[in-house]
Amino acid sequence: MISRALSLALCLRSFFNEDHTVGNTLRYMLNKKPEVSFVGYSVPHPAEPKMNVRLQTTGPPATDVLLDALSTVHSVGEHVLTTFDAAVEEYRRTQAAVDAR
C-alpha cells in the first residue's frame, strides 16, 4: 500500500483533446523544476484524443507542482501570442509606410 506521503508525491492525470504538443511542452516545464524526480507522458493512440501524464515529486504535492507548471505553460503561450501580434502589427506598419512612398 502507498503511504499518504507517497500518494501526495505521485500524480497520474489524463488530459482529453490534447496531444504531443502540450505533452512535450508540459514535460519540459516540469523537468526544469528541482522538486520533480520523474515526469513522463504518453498518447495511447493517435486516434484517441487523450494524453496521460505521470509526475513524481521529492517534496511538495505533485498536484501543486503540476498546476504551477500548467500556469507557466499558459503564461509562456500568452507571451508568445503577444509578441507575435506585436511583430505582425509592426510589419504591417512598415509595409504601409513602404507602400505609401
N, C-alpha and C positions, 0 to 999 in steps of 0.2 A: 504494500500500500504506500502511496506517496504521501509524505507528511504535508501539513498545511504550508510550511515554509517553502517546501519544494514546489507545491502546486502554485504558489504565487509567482514563482520564478519561471514558470512554464506557461506559454500561451500558444494555443492552436486556434487559428481563425480561418474562416473561409470568406472570400470576397467574391460576390457574384457580379457578372458582367465586367470582369477585369481580366487582364492577360499579362504577358511578359513585360509589357511597357511599364505598368505600375509595379509589378512584382520585382523587377530588377532594380527600379528606382528606389523602392522601399527597402529592399535588401541592402543596397548600397548605403542608404542613410542609417540604417540600423547597425551595419558593420562598423561605421565610424564612431559609434558610441562605446566608451570603455566598459560600460556595465553589461554589454552584450557578450555572452560566451558562445552562443550559436544562433544563427538565423538561416533559414532556408525557405524557399517557396517552390511550389510546383503547380503546373497547369495539367490536370489529369488527362485531358483530351482536347485537342483543338476545337472540336465541335461542341464541347461543353463549356459554357461561359462562366467558369469558376476558377479561382486561384486560391490555393491553400498556403498559409504561412505558419511556420513553426518558429517560435522565439524562445530562447532561454537566457535568463539574466543571472548575474552573480550577486545582486543585491536588491535593487528596487523591484516592485511588482512588474512583471512583464507587460501587463496591460497598460500601465502608465508609460512605459518606455515606448510601446507601440503607438499609443496616442500622440506622444511627443514627436515621434518620427513622422507620423502622418501629417501633423501640423507643419513640420518642417518642409515636407514634400509640397504641401499646399502653398506655403509661403514662397518657395522656390518657383513654383508654377506661376503664381501671381507676378513675381518679379520678371520672369521671362516674358509673360504676356505684355506687361507694362513697357519693358524695354523694346520689345518687338514693335508694339504700336507706336512708340515714340520714334523709332527708326523709320517706319513706314511714313509717318507724318513728315518727318524731316526730308525724306526722299521726295515726297510729293511737292513740298515747298520748293526744294531745289530744282526739280523738274519744271515746275510752274515758272520759276524765275528764268530758267534757260529758254523755255518756250516763249516767254514774253519778249525776249530780245529780238 
